[in-house]
Amino acid sequence: MTGDDSANDVGGDEPADATGDELEVDAVDEAELDDPDAETAGGAEGTEETEENVLDKMNEINVERKLDDLRAMYGELPVTEETFELSPADYTEVFTATNNTGYDGNSVVFIVRDGEDLPELSENIPAHAGGDTRDRVLMVLGRGADVWALPGGGEKMQYESMQGTTLRRANEQTNIRCTIDGVEEVFHRKYYPETDAQGSVHTLDVYFRATYASGAIEVDESELVGAAWFAEPPERMTEGARQLWERFLDERDRSEELPDEAERADEDAEPA
């Protein structure tokens, strides 16, 4: 963090007259004595700063606890730390939003559905469509959004884990249930005021990987305008979703190139 120290830079000022300084200090002290609210105001300001420092610490501890919980469940995490310095106005906005709502993170899930386990085709669908057995990924389109995203969210219930929030929110949005397999990516973002003032706000963005368990898509129209299973990535989507799609396609392409167990067994079998 860097601060603007120009307000304290008085090296170019001429030395003040000693008598004048004493008179000025005396006048200030006398004025403070005559003002019964002066001590109260100073005490209130100090109390407010103390309360902010306590909230800062609670926010930091809460985020670290969530990271510890995720490590206990999934082992070592792929954490990327990012630091931002904000103007006083922007920092106040982030601080207020975090501490007024309790929001300190967001978690979404990359749900994969096995293409071999899709339901039987309707008689109204051409038979050749059944030959497409590529795995699918669930994507959602939020109201007011023009890019596809992953289901999930940051609306947390008391004592709910991040993975619990993700599972619940994905089901509320799409009626799909899934089983979390692990953590793909974690972004730990730290926001500081761009001044000498003390304080910080910490947030987490967690990307889970999951396997489809049950359910057919039913969109919560209060949040979404659409949801669908994609065999190939949509053209317009969030950056986080794009990065997970790239990994998914690399894995799928590699698995398609590898022989299955039966083929390997045939290759390993010795000639009679």
Phi, psi and chi 1 to 4 in degrees:
 res  aa     phi    psi   chi1   chi2   chi3   chi4
   1 MET       -  143.4  -96.2 -171.3  -41.2      -
   2 THR  -124.0  147.2   57.0      -      -      -
   3 GLY  -120.2  162.6      -      -      -      -
   4 ASP   -95.2  106.1 -178.5    2.5      -      -
   5 ASP   -94.7    9.8  -64.0  -31.0      -      -
   6 SER   -62.7  -29.8   58.8      -      -      -
   7 ALA   -66.1  -24.6      -      -      -      -
   8 ASN   -96.5   -0.2  -59.9  -39.0      -      -
   9 ASP   -87.1   96.5 -177.0    6.6      -      -
  10 VAL  -114.4   19.0  -67.1      -      -      -
  11 GLY   -63.0  -25.2      -      -      -      -
  12 GLY   -87.0   -5.1      -      -      -      -
  13 ASP   -77.6  147.6  -71.1  -10.9      -      -
  14 GLU   -72.8  144.2  -67.3  -66.4  -30.0      -
  15 PRO   -57.6  135.6  -21.7   32.1      -      -
  16 ALA   -79.1  153.7      -      -      -      -
  17 ASP   -65.5  130.7  178.0   71.7      -      -
  18 ALA   -60.4  -43.6      -      -      -      -
  19 THR   -62.8  -43.6  -54.6      -      -      -
  20 GLY   -61.4  -40.0      -      -      -      -
  21 ASP   -61.1  -44.8  -91.5   -4.6      -      -
  22 GLU   -63.9  -42.4  -69.5  172.9    0.7      -
  23 LEU   -62.6  -40.0  -70.4  173.6      -      -
  24 GLU   -66.4  -41.9 -175.8  176.5   -9.0      -
  25 VAL   -65.3  -43.6  169.9      -      -      -
  26 ASP   -59.4  -41.0  -71.3  -18.2      -      -
  27 ALA   -63.9  -41.0      -      -      -      -
  28 VAL   -65.4  -46.0  170.6      -      -      -
  29 ASP   -60.0  -41.5  -70.1  -17.0      -      -
  30 GLU   -65.9  -38.9 -174.9  176.3  -10.4      -
  31 ALA   -64.6  -39.1      -      -      -      -
  32 GLU   -66.5  -35.8  -70.6  178.1  -10.6      -
  33 LEU   -67.0  -34.8  -69.6  173.0      -      -
  34 ASP   -75.1  -15.5  -69.5  -20.9      -      -
  35 ASP  -101.4  104.6 -176.6   -0.4      -      -
  36 PRO   -67.5  -17.7   25.2  -33.5      -      -
  37 ASP   -89.5   -8.0  -64.5  -30.6      -      -
  38 ALA   -61.6  -47.2      -      -      -      -
  39 GLU   -67.6  -38.8 -176.3  175.5  -11.9      -
  40 THR   -63.2  -42.3  -56.6      -      -      -
  41 ALA   -63.6  -44.0      -      -      -      -
  42 GLY   -62.8  -39.9      -      -      -      -
  43 GLY   -65.1  -38.8      -      -      -      -
  44 ALA   -64.9  -40.9      -      -      -      -
  45 GLU   -63.9  -42.0 -177.5  177.8  -11.6      -
  46 GLY   -64.5  -39.0      -      -      -      -
  47 THR   -63.6  -41.4  -58.4      -      -      -
  48 GLU   -62.4  -43.4 -176.7  177.0  -16.1      -
  49 GLU   -63.8  -40.0  -70.4  179.0   -3.0      -
  50 THR   -62.7  -42.4  -59.7      -      -      -
  51 GLU   -62.4  -40.7  -71.2  176.7   -8.1      -
  52 GLU   -63.7  -41.2  -72.3 -171.7    2.5      -
  53 ASN   -64.5  -37.9  -70.0  -21.8      -      -
  54 VAL   -64.5  -43.3  169.4      -      -      -
  55 LEU   -64.5  -39.4  -69.5  173.5      -      -
  56 ASP   -57.7  -47.7  -72.9  -13.5      -      -
  57 LYS   -65.9  -41.2 -166.2   62.7  179.8  176.6
  58 MET   -62.0  -41.1  -71.3  174.7   59.8      -
  59 ASN   -62.4  -45.7  163.5 -112.4      -      -
  60 GLU   -63.8  -43.7 -178.1  179.0   -2.4      -
  61 ILE   -63.9  -40.7  -69.3  172.9      -      -
  62 ASN   -63.1  -42.9 -168.4   38.2      -      -
  63 VAL   -66.2  -43.3  166.2      -      -      -
  64 GLU   -63.1  -37.0  -69.2  -63.9  -21.7      -
  65 ARG   -64.1  -39.9  178.8 -175.4   60.2   77.2
  66 LYS   -64.0  -40.0  -71.6 -178.5  176.5 -179.6
  67 LEU   -63.4  -42.1  -74.3  170.3      -      -
  68 ASP   -62.5  -41.2  -71.1  -18.7      -      -
  69 ASP   -62.4  -41.7  -70.3  -14.0      -      -
  70 LEU   -66.4  -40.3  -70.6  171.7      -      -
  71 ARG   -64.4  -38.8  -69.4 -172.2 -178.5  100.4
  72 ALA   -64.3  -32.2      -      -      -      -
  73 MET   -86.3  -40.0  179.1   65.8   68.3      -
  74 TYR  -120.3    2.3  -57.1  107.0      -      -
  75 GLY    83.0 -156.3      -      -      -      -
  76 GLU   -60.8  137.5 -166.7   59.5   34.0      -
  77 LEU  -108.2  145.7  -59.1  174.6      -      -
  78 PRO   -83.7   84.3   29.1  -31.3      -      -
  79 VAL   -97.2  128.7  179.6      -      -      -
  80 THR  -109.9  122.0  -61.3      -      -      -
  81 GLU   -98.7  133.5  -66.5 -169.0   -9.2      -
  82 GLU  -129.6  138.0  -62.3  177.8  -21.1      -
  83 THR  -119.5  136.2  -58.9      -      -      -
  84 PHE  -129.8  136.4  -58.2   89.7      -      -
  85 GLU  -105.1  124.4  -68.4 -174.5   -9.0      -
  86 LEU  -114.2  153.6  -55.7  179.1      -      -
  87 SER   -64.1  158.3   67.2      -      -      -
  88 PRO   -53.0  -40.1  -29.3   37.1      -      -
  89 ALA   -67.2  -44.9      -      -      -      -
  90 ASP   -67.4  -39.3  -72.0  -17.7      -      -
  91 TYR   -64.9  -41.8  177.9   78.4      -      -
  92 THR   -60.2  -39.5  -61.5      -      -      -
  93 GLU   -64.0  -45.2 -177.6  177.1  -13.6      -
  94 VAL   -66.3  -43.8  171.1      -      -      -
  95 PHE   -61.1  -46.0  176.2   87.7      -      -
  96 THR   -65.0  -44.1  -58.2      -      -      -
  97 ALA   -62.7  -41.2      -      -      -      -
  98 THR   -68.8  -45.9  -58.6      -      -      -
  99 ASN   -84.2  -23.4  -70.5  -72.6      -      -
 100 ASN   -79.1  -32.0  -76.8   -3.3      -      -
 101 THR  -103.5  -15.8   63.6      -      -      -
 102 GLY    79.1    2.5      -      -      -      -
 103 TYR   -76.1  121.4  170.7   89.4      -      -
 104 ASP  -138.1   21.4   55.2   17.0      -      -
 105 GLY   176.9  169.7      -      -      -      -
 106 ASN  -140.1  141.8 -173.6   60.4      -      -
 107 SER  -138.5  131.5   52.4      -      -      -
 108 VAL  -128.8  169.3  -65.4      -      -      -
 109 VAL  -137.8  137.1   59.3      -      -      -
 110 PHE   -97.6   97.3 -167.4   85.7      -      -
 111 ILE   -94.7  122.7  -54.6  173.6      -      -
 112 VAL  -107.1  134.0  178.6      -      -      -
 113 ARG  -115.6  128.6 -174.4  171.5 -173.0  174.5
 114 ASP   -65.1  121.0 -171.5  -17.2      -      -
 115 GLY   -66.4  -17.7      -      -      -      -
 116 GLU   -78.2  -17.2  -61.4  -77.2   -5.3      -
 117 ASP  -108.0   22.2  -66.5  -27.5      -      -
 118 LEU   -71.4  154.4  -65.4  174.7      -      -
 119 PRO   -61.0  162.9  -20.6   31.9      -      -
 120 GLU   -61.6  146.0  -68.6  -68.6  -29.0      -
 121 LEU   -68.6  143.0  -77.6  179.0      -      -
 122 SER   -68.6  153.5  162.9      -      -      -
 123 GLU   -67.1  -12.7   60.0 -177.3   16.3      -
 124 ASN   -86.1   -5.7  -62.1  -43.3      -      -
 125 ILE  -103.6  134.6  -57.1  -62.3      -      -
 126 PRO   -55.2  139.9  -23.0   31.8      -      -
 127 ALA   -59.8  -32.7      -      -      -      -
 128 HIS   -65.2  -19.7   65.1   78.8      -      -
 129 ALA   -65.3  -23.8      -      -      -      -
 130 GLY   -70.9  -11.7      -      -      -      -
 131 GLY   -78.5  -11.3      -      -      -      -
 132 ASP   -86.6   97.5 -174.8   -1.5      -      -
 133 THR  -109.1   25.0   58.7      -      -      -
 134 ARG   -66.4  145.4  -68.8  173.4  -64.1  173.0
 135 ASP   -64.2  149.9  -69.1  -10.3      -      -
 136 ARG  -115.4  156.9  -95.3   64.8  169.1  178.6
 137 VAL  -125.6  135.4  175.1      -      -      -
 138 LEU   -81.5  127.6 -177.6   62.7      -      -
 139 MET  -128.2  151.5  -57.8  -73.6  -73.9      -
 140 VAL  -127.7  152.9  -61.9      -      -      -
 141 LEU  -121.0  111.3 -173.8   62.9      -      -
 142 GLY   -75.4  158.0      -      -      -      -
 143 ARG   -64.9  131.1  -70.3 -177.2   60.2  168.3
 144 GLY    81.9   -1.7      -      -      -      -
 145 ALA   -96.9  154.1      -      -      -      -
 146 ASP  -122.4   13.8   59.6   -2.2      -      -
 147 VAL  -132.8  147.3  -65.3      -      -      -
 148 TRP   -76.9  150.6  -70.3   86.6      -      -
 149 ALA  -142.4  177.2      -      -      -      -
 150 LEU   -91.8  145.4  -59.1  174.1      -      -
 151 PRO   -69.6  158.6   26.0  -33.7      -      -
 152 GLY   136.7 -157.3      -      -      -      -
 153 GLY   161.1 -178.5      -      -      -      -
 154 GLY  -113.9    5.1      -      -      -      -
 155 GLU   -76.4  105.2 -178.9 -172.8  -16.2      -
 156 LYS  -105.2  136.3 -178.6  178.8 -177.9  -63.0
 157 MET   -87.4  157.6  -69.9 -176.0  173.9      -
 158 GLN   -58.6  134.7 -168.1  174.6   18.4      -
 159 TYR    65.3   16.3  -54.0  122.2      -      -
 160 GLU   -90.6  135.3 -171.1  174.9   43.8      -
 161 SER   -74.2  164.8   64.9      -      -      -
 162 MET   -65.1  -38.7  -66.7 -161.1   79.4      -
 163 GLN   -67.7  -34.5   56.1  -91.7   35.7      -
 164 GLY   -65.4  -41.5      -      -      -      -
 165 THR   -60.9  -43.5  -60.8      -      -      -
 166 THR   -62.9  -47.1  -52.0      -      -      -
 167 LEU   -61.5  -44.9  -67.0  171.3      -      -
 168 ARG   -64.6  -46.8  174.8  178.8   57.4   81.1
 169 ARG   -67.0  -39.1  -65.6  -68.8  -67.0  127.0
 170 ALA   -62.8  -39.8      -      -      -      -
 171 ASN   -70.1  -39.9 -179.6 -110.7      -      -
 172 GLU   -62.8  -38.3  -70.2  172.6  -11.0      -
 173 GLN   -76.9  -36.0  -67.2  167.0  -18.2      -
 174 THR  -128.9   -9.3   66.1      -      -      -
 175 ASN    71.0   13.8 -166.9   48.2      -      -
 176 ILE   -98.0  134.1  -62.6  -61.8      -      -
 177 ARG  -106.3  144.5  -64.8 -174.3 -180.0  -81.7
 178 CYS  -145.8  170.0   62.0      -      -      -
 179 THR  -119.3  122.3  -57.4      -      -      -
 180 ILE   -73.4  129.6  -69.5 -179.2      -      -
 181 ASP   -96.7  -27.2  -57.9  -42.8      -      -
 182 GLY   171.5 -174.3      -      -      -      -
 183 VAL  -107.8  124.5  177.0      -      -      -
 184 GLU   -85.7  -39.8  -74.2  -74.8  -34.0      -
 185 GLU  -160.4  144.9 -164.5   72.8   60.7      -
 186 VAL  -132.5  130.6  177.9      -      -      -
 187 PHE  -114.1  117.0  -70.3   94.1      -      -
 188 HIS  -103.3  108.1 -179.5 -173.4      -      -
 189 ARG  -105.4  135.2  -64.7 -175.0  170.1   94.2
 190 LYS  -121.7  126.8  -54.4  173.9 -174.9  179.8
 191 TYR  -113.8  130.8  -58.8   89.4      -      -
 192 TYR  -126.5  150.6  -62.7   93.2      -      -
 193 PRO   -72.4  141.4   25.3  -32.0      -      -
 194 GLU   -82.8   47.6 -163.0  176.5   36.5      -
 195 THR  -145.0 -174.9   64.2      -      -      -
 196 ASP   -81.0   -2.9  -75.2  -27.0      -      -
 197 ALA   -64.7  144.1      -      -      -      -
 198 GLN   -83.8  147.6  -61.2  -61.7  -49.9      -
 199 GLY   147.4  158.9      -      -      -      -
 200 SER  -163.4  154.5   62.9      -      -      -
 201 VAL  -127.9  131.6  173.3      -      -      -
 202 HIS  -114.8  138.1  -65.0 -115.1      -      -
 203 THR  -135.9  158.3   64.4      -      -      -
 204 LEU  -123.9  138.5  -73.7 -179.4      -      -
 205 ASP  -121.8  117.6  -74.9  -65.8      -      -
 206 VAL  -117.4  133.0 -178.9      -      -      -
 207 TYR  -112.5  113.1  -67.1   82.0      -      -
 208 PHE   -94.9  155.7  -69.5  101.0      -      -
 209 ARG  -112.2  136.0  177.7   75.5  172.5  -97.7
 210 ALA  -144.9  162.4      -      -      -      -
 211 THR  -112.7  136.2  -59.3      -      -      -
 212 TYR   -57.3  137.2  166.8   82.8      -      -
 213 ALA  -113.9  -50.2      -      -      -      -
 214 SER  -166.8  168.5   63.7      -      -      -
 215 GLY   104.9  152.9      -      -      -      -
 216 ALA  -114.5  148.1      -      -      -      -
 217 ILE   -62.2  125.2  -68.8  176.9      -      -
 218 GLU  -134.0  110.9  -66.8 -179.9   15.6      -
 219 VAL   -78.6  132.6  170.9      -      -      -
 220 ASP   -79.3  101.9  178.3   -1.1      -      -
 221 GLU   -71.9   -8.3  -66.2 -176.6  -12.5      -
 222 SER   -75.6  -16.7   68.6      -      -      -
 223 GLU  -120.2  -34.9  -65.1 -169.1   34.1      -
 224 LEU  -122.9  156.4  -51.8  176.5      -      -
 225 VAL  -108.0   -8.2  -66.2      -      -      -
 226 GLY  -173.7  160.1      -      -      -      -
 227 ALA  -154.9  146.8      -      -      -      -
 228 ALA  -160.5  158.0      -      -      -      -
 229 TRP   -92.1  122.5  -67.3  104.3      -      -
 230 PHE  -108.8  129.4  -74.7   83.2      -      -
 231 ALA   -85.4  -25.7      -      -      -      -
 232 GLU  -129.4  150.3  -63.4  -65.1  -25.8      -
 233 PRO   -65.6  142.4   22.8  -32.8      -      -
 234 PRO   -66.1  157.1   25.0  -33.1      -      -
 235 GLU   -66.4  -39.3 -177.3  176.1  -16.5      -
 236 ARG  -113.9  118.8  -64.0  174.6   60.2   81.9
 237 MET  -155.5  168.6   59.1 -178.9  160.8      -
 238 THR   -67.2  157.1   62.1      -      -      -
 239 GLU   -65.0  -39.4 -177.4   57.5   32.3      -
 240 GLY   -61.8  -42.1      -      -      -      -
 241 ALA   -64.5  -38.2      -      -      -      -
 242 ARG   -61.9  -42.4 -175.9  179.3  -55.3  -78.9
 243 GLN   -64.7  -39.7  -67.0  178.8   13.1      -
 244 LEU   -70.7  -34.1  -92.7   61.9      -      -
 245 TRP   -62.3  -40.9  -97.6  103.3      -      -
 246 GLU   -60.4  -44.2  -70.1  174.7   -4.8      -
 247 ARG   -64.7  -42.9  -63.2  178.8 -167.6  173.6
 248 PHE   -61.2  -44.7  168.6   71.9      -      -
 249 LEU   -67.1  -37.4  -67.4  174.8      -      -
 250 ASP   -61.3  -44.6  -74.2  -16.5      -      -
 251 GLU   -64.7  -41.5  -67.2  170.6    4.1      -
 252 ARG   -66.8  -41.4 -168.3  173.4   71.1  179.7
 253 ASP   -63.5  -41.0  -69.7  -15.8      -      -
 254 ARG   -65.9  -40.2  -75.0 -161.5  -59.1  -90.0
 255 SER   -67.0  -32.4   66.7      -      -      -
 256 GLU   -71.9  -27.5  -70.7  175.7   -7.8      -
 257 GLU   -79.4  -24.0  -67.2  172.2   -1.7      -
 258 LEU   -82.0  141.8  -65.2  173.5      -      -
 259 PRO   -69.4  148.7   25.8  -34.0      -      -
 260 ASP   -76.8  178.5   59.9   24.1      -      -
 261 GLU   -62.4  -39.0  -68.6 -175.8    6.6      -
 262 ALA   -64.1  -41.8      -      -      -      -
 263 GLU   -66.2  -39.8  -69.2  174.7  -17.3      -
 264 ARG   -65.1  -37.7  -74.0 -161.1  -63.1  -90.1
 265 ALA   -64.2  -40.4      -      -      -      -
 266 ASP   -64.8  -40.0  -70.2  -19.3      -      -
 267 GLU   -68.6  -33.1  -69.1  173.8   -2.2      -
 268 ASP   -83.1  -16.7  -65.2  -21.7      -      -
 269 ALA   -66.8  137.8      -      -      -      -
 270 GLU   -80.3  143.6  -64.8 -177.8    2.4      -
 271 PRO   -62.9  143.0   21.0  -30.7      -      -
 272 ALA   -68.6      -      -      -      -      -
